[in-house]
Amino acid sequence: MKKIIIALSIALSFAVPTYAFADQAACEAKAVSKEGKPLYGAAKDASIKKCMGDAKPNDCEAKAVSKEGKPLYGAAKAASIKKCEGAK
């Protein structure tokens, strides 16, 4: 049983960074000018940073949990997300 848990934890440790790199690759693909030409240098870095920052509202949904750790629903969830996004 311990071997299975160790194997799963090792597999997951390699899977998580891959997901993060996939997001960055998608943002790099979107880093183009209004004319459709690829951006370079500081403009490209700013575009990627903005794109990666746009993905963070999902963090507020993940934080919408009760004191017991259960996910919130309905108006309570909406209020929690609104408060989280307002704090940023």
C-alpha positions as CSV (number, residue, x, y, z in Angstrom):
1,M,0.0,0.0,0.0
2,K,2.9,2.4,0.8
3,K,4.4,1.7,-2.6
4,I,1.2,2.7,-4.3
5,I,0.9,6.0,-2.4
6,I,4.6,6.8,-3.0
7,A,4.2,6.1,-6.7
8,L,1.1,8.2,-7.0
9,S,2.7,11.1,-5.1
10,I,5.7,11.0,-7.5
11,A,3.5,10.9,-10.5
12,L,1.5,13.9,-9.3
13,S,4.6,15.9,-8.6
14,F,5.5,15.6,-12.3
15,A,2.0,16.3,-13.5
16,V,1.4,19.7,-11.7
17,P,4.4,21.6,-13.2
18,T,3.5,20.3,-16.7
19,Y,0.0,22.0,-16.3
20,A,1.6,25.3,-15.3
21,F,4.0,25.2,-18.3
22,A,1.0,24.5,-20.6
23,D,-0.7,27.7,-19.4
24,Q,2.5,29.7,-20.1
25,A,2.8,28.2,-23.5
26,A,-0.8,29.2,-24.3
27,C,-0.1,32.7,-23.1
28,E,3.1,32.9,-25.2
29,A,1.1,31.9,-28.3
30,K,-1.4,34.8,-27.6
31,A,1.5,37.3,-27.3
32,V,0.9,39.0,-30.7
33,S,0.5,42.6,-31.8
34,K,-2.6,44.1,-33.2
35,E,-1.2,43.4,-36.7
36,G,-0.8,39.7,-35.8
37,K,3.0,39.8,-35.5
38,P,4.7,38.1,-32.6
39,L,5.8,40.4,-29.7
40,Y,9.4,40.4,-28.4
41,G,11.2,41.6,-25.3
42,A,9.4,43.6,-22.7
43,A,6.2,43.7,-24.6
44,K,6.1,39.9,-24.8
45,D,6.9,39.6,-21.1
46,A,4.1,42.1,-20.2
47,S,1.6,40.3,-22.4
48,I,2.5,36.9,-20.8
49,K,2.3,38.3,-17.3
50,K,-1.1,39.8,-18.0
51,C,-2.4,36.6,-19.5
52,M,-1.1,34.5,-16.6
53,G,-2.7,37.0,-14.2
54,D,-6.1,36.7,-15.9
55,A,-6.2,33.0,-14.8
56,K,-6.2,33.9,-11.1
57,P,-10.0,34.5,-10.5
58,N,-10.3,30.8,-10.4
59,D,-8.3,30.9,-7.2
60,C,-11.2,32.9,-5.6
61,E,-13.6,30.0,-6.5
62,A,-11.2,27.6,-4.8
63,K,-11.1,29.7,-1.7
64,A,-15.0,29.9,-1.4
65,V,-15.3,27.3,1.4
66,S,-17.0,27.4,4.7
67,K,-15.3,27.3,8.1
68,E,-15.7,23.5,8.1
69,G,-13.9,23.3,4.7
70,K,-17.0,22.5,2.7
71,P,-17.6,24.3,-0.7
72,L,-20.0,27.2,-0.6
73,Y,-23.0,27.4,-2.9
74,G,-25.4,30.1,-4.1
75,A,-25.3,33.6,-2.6
76,A,-22.7,32.7,-0.1
77,K,-20.3,31.6,-2.8
78,A,-21.0,34.7,-4.9
79,A,-20.4,36.9,-1.9
80,S,-17.1,35.1,-1.1
81,I,-15.9,35.4,-4.7
82,K,-16.8,39.1,-4.9
83,K,-15.0,39.8,-1.6
84,C,-11.9,37.9,-2.8
85,E,-11.8,39.7,-6.1
86,G,-12.2,43.0,-4.5
87,A,-9.3,42.4,-2.2
88,K,-6.9,42.0,-5.2
